[in-house]
């Protein structure tokens, strides 16, 4: 028994002396777009589980909303940013759903949004009223003096637990005027 305790203490002490995770980041820290001024930072993480670096347009990883969506049989797999499919700013709305492709094992939702021209987007989802997927995006980054139209495509993997009778619609950032039904397009 003493040997097991000693072995445990040895293992624990080695873990506490282990090097922390280190990430080196090099980025343009200047505000002049014509002159690049690089800065290098060192980021230390206490554990590998705390190593979350978000860059560009990406999914906010493992949010509470995404965990709840899994109970409805959907998993937010990927979000991609693209050029506008149709100018949302010309229609005077902040966001628009272009099309929804509802396949057996995946759901693709392509939207247009109007936001700051220099932004990237952090994306999330939530299930509203147990029947609607709310596509959430947060613009972030450098603030420019203009607005542009962007395309975002949310790709979901569907579980065998996905209940198409429960999840009936999609909207963007809680805007009721963007609400659209999900139809089967298999």
C-alpha positions as CSV (number, residue, x, y, z in Angstrom):
1,X,0.0,0.0,0.0
2,X,2.9,2.4,0.8
3,X,4.4,1.7,-2.6
4,X,1.1,2.8,-4.3
5,X,1.0,6.0,-2.2
6,X,4.6,6.8,-3.1
7,X,4.0,6.1,-6.8
8,X,1.0,8.3,-6.7
9,X,2.9,11.1,-5.0
10,X,5.8,10.8,-7.5
11,X,3.4,10.9,-10.4
12,X,1.6,13.9,-9.0
13,X,4.8,15.8,-8.3
14,X,6.0,15.2,-11.9
15,X,2.7,16.5,-13.3
16,X,3.0,19.7,-11.3
17,X,6.5,20.3,-12.5
18,X,5.6,19.7,-16.2
19,X,5.9,22.6,-18.6
20,X,2.8,24.5,-19.4
21,X,1.5,24.6,-23.0
22,X,3.0,27.5,-24.9
23,X,1.8,29.2,-28.1
24,X,3.7,31.9,-29.9
25,X,1.7,34.3,-31.9
26,X,2.9,36.8,-34.6
27,X,0.5,39.4,-35.8
28,X,0.2,42.8,-37.3
29,X,-0.2,45.2,-34.3
30,X,-0.1,48.4,-36.3
31,X,-3.1,50.5,-37.2
32,X,-1.8,51.6,-40.6
33,X,-3.0,49.2,-43.3
34,X,-0.1,50.2,-45.6
35,X,2.6,49.4,-43.1
36,X,2.8,46.1,-41.4
37,X,4.2,46.1,-37.8
38,X,4.7,42.6,-36.5
39,X,4.5,41.8,-32.8
40,X,5.2,38.4,-31.3
41,X,3.4,37.3,-28.1
42,X,3.8,34.3,-26.0
43,X,0.7,32.8,-24.5
44,X,0.9,30.2,-21.7
45,X,-1.9,27.8,-20.9
46,X,-2.2,26.0,-17.6
47,X,-3.5,22.9,-19.2
48,X,-4.1,21.6,-22.7
49,X,-7.8,21.8,-22.0
50,X,-7.5,25.6,-21.7
51,X,-5.9,26.1,-25.0
52,X,-8.5,28.0,-27.1
53,X,-7.3,30.4,-29.6
54,X,-9.9,31.8,-31.9
55,X,-8.9,33.4,-35.2
56,X,-10.9,34.5,-38.2
57,X,-14.5,33.4,-38.8
58,X,-14.9,30.3,-36.6
59,X,-17.3,28.5,-34.2
60,X,-17.2,29.5,-30.6
61,X,-16.2,26.0,-29.3
62,X,-18.4,23.9,-27.1
63,X,-20.8,26.6,-25.8
64,X,-23.8,25.8,-23.6
65,X,-26.2,26.4,-26.5
66,X,-24.4,23.9,-28.7
67,X,-24.5,21.3,-26.0
68,X,-28.3,21.8,-25.7
69,X,-28.6,21.6,-29.5
70,X,-27.1,18.1,-29.3
71,X,-30.1,17.0,-27.3
72,X,-32.2,17.8,-30.5
73,X,-29.9,15.7,-32.6
74,X,-27.8,18.5,-34.3
75,X,-24.1,19.4,-34.0
76,X,-22.7,22.6,-35.4
77,X,-19.8,21.2,-37.5
78,X,-18.4,24.2,-39.5
79,X,-19.1,27.8,-40.5
80,X,-17.5,29.3,-43.6
81,X,-17.4,33.0,-44.6
82,X,-17.8,33.9,-48.2
83,X,-18.8,36.8,-50.5
84,X,-22.5,37.8,-50.5
85,X,-24.8,35.7,-52.6
86,X,-27.2,38.6,-52.9
87,X,-26.8,42.1,-51.4
88,X,-28.5,42.2,-48.0
89,X,-27.7,45.9,-47.6
90,X,-29.8,46.7,-50.8
91,X,-32.8,45.1,-49.1
92,X,-32.3,47.2,-46.0
93,X,-32.2,44.2,-43.7
94,X,-29.3,43.2,-41.4
95,X,-29.5,39.6,-42.3
96,X,-31.2,37.2,-44.8
97,X,-31.4,33.4,-45.2
98,X,-30.5,32.5,-48.8
99,X,-31.2,28.8,-48.8
100,X,-31.6,25.8,-46.5
101,X,-30.5,22.3,-47.6
102,X,-31.9,19.7,-45.4
103,X,-30.4,16.3,-46.1
104,X,-30.7,13.0,-44.2
105,X,-27.4,13.4,-42.3
106,X,-26.6,17.2,-42.6
107,X,-28.3,20.6,-42.6
108,X,-26.7,23.5,-44.5
109,X,-27.9,27.0,-44.0
110,X,-26.5,29.8,-46.2
111,X,-27.1,33.4,-45.0
112,X,-26.2,36.9,-45.9
113,X,-25.4,39.5,-43.2
114,X,-24.4,43.1,-43.3
115,X,-21.7,44.2,-40.9
116,X,-18.4,46.0,-40.6
117,X,-16.2,45.4,-43.6
118,X,-13.1,44.4,-41.6
119,X,-14.8,42.0,-39.3
120,X,-14.5,38.3,-38.8
121,X,-17.3,36.4,-37.1
122,X,-17.6,34.2,-34.0
123,X,-20.5,31.8,-34.6
124,X,-22.9,30.0,-32.3
125,X,-26.4,28.6,-32.3
126,X,-29.2,28.1,-29.9
127,X,-32.5,26.3,-29.9
128,X,-35.4,28.7,-29.2
129,X,-38.8,27.6,-28.0
130,X,-37.8,24.0,-28.7
131,X,-38.5,24.5,-32.4
132,X,-36.2,27.1,-34.0
133,X,-32.5,27.1,-34.6
134,X,-31.2,30.6,-33.9
135,X,-28.0,31.2,-35.9
136,X,-25.9,33.6,-33.8
137,X,-22.9,35.6,-35.0
138,X,-20.7,38.2,-33.3
139,X,-18.6,40.5,-35.5
140,X,-15.2,41.2,-34.1
141,X,-11.7,42.5,-35.2
142,X,-10.6,45.7,-36.7
143,X,-13.2,48.4,-37.0
144,X,-13.4,50.0,-40.4
145,X,-15.5,52.9,-41.5
146,X,-17.8,50.9,-43.7
147,X,-20.4,48.1,-43.8
148,X,-20.2,45.2,-46.2
149,X,-22.3,42.2,-47.1
150,X,-20.9,38.8,-46.1
151,X,-22.1,35.2,-46.7
152,X,-22.0,32.7,-43.8
153,X,-22.7,29.0,-44.3
154,X,-23.6,27.0,-41.2
155,X,-23.0,23.3,-41.6
156,X,-24.7,20.9,-39.1
157,X,-24.3,17.2,-38.7
158,X,-27.6,15.5,-37.9
159,X,-27.9,12.6,-35.4
160,X,-30.3,9.8,-35.7
161,X,-32.0,11.6,-32.8
162,X,-32.8,14.6,-35.0
163,X,-36.5,15.3,-34.8
164,X,-37.7,17.2,-37.9
165,X,-41.1,17.4,-36.3
166,X,-39.7,19.5,-33.5
167,X,-37.1,21.6,-35.2
168,X,-39.2,23.5,-37.8
169,X,-37.5,26.8,-38.5
170,X,-34.4,28.9,-38.6
171,X,-33.7,32.6,-37.8
172,X,-30.6,34.8,-37.5
173,X,-29.5,36.5,-34.3
174,X,-33.0,36.4,-32.9
175,X,-34.5,38.6,-35.7
176,X,-38.1,37.5,-36.2
177,X,-38.1,39.0,-39.8
178,X,-35.5,36.4,-40.8
179,X,-37.5,33.4,-39.6
180,X,-37.9,30.7,-42.3
181,X,-39.3,27.1,-42.2
182,X,-37.0,24.1,-42.7
183,X,-38.3,22.0,-45.5
184,X,-37.0,18.6,-46.5
185,X,-34.8,18.9,-49.6
186,X,-33.5,15.3,-49.7
